[in-house]
Amino acid sequence: MGLPRRTADRCARLLNDLKGLVPPRVSAAVWKTIWNGWTTGRRFQRVGHQCLLCCASQFGEDSIEHYARCAVTIQAGKDFVGLLDCHPSYRLGNFVTLGLNSNRVNDTILVKRAVLVYAIYRTTNSLRHCPANNANVIKDMIHQFAREAVFGHAAAAKRLEEWPQGPDV
């Protein structure tokens, strides 16, 4: 992790930069993620709430920390957003602060990570109200929410289409 003050400054710049890169709905999901604003079981100190994405991990819980490392999230990042996998030690920072906790991130990777956060945020919120046990249904939901993230925003949609250039550290 980075130094708290530097991370805070980077996050403030991130939120300002995101205004031109993604629709406000995506920025809002990123904001809620940075500030632990998801209505997860862990946040409300509910014990035993399992991963809503049906990842089948025995340690999978309803928490931002888990969703950042969840196999379903990692696969969705590859399949629907075009992110390359990164070292497991970077996954939480790449999800919560879009990787700005430890280094500079180019705009394309920033958009892809923000869209992934939005898609997982919206999927888990939907599953809290109407649970699903079918992995294919959940996969389709994530894909649909990733599309919704950039709908009507040509610049974000174009960046989402760009092929990854190297390892997604």
Beta strands, then each sheet from edge to edge (+ up, - down):
end
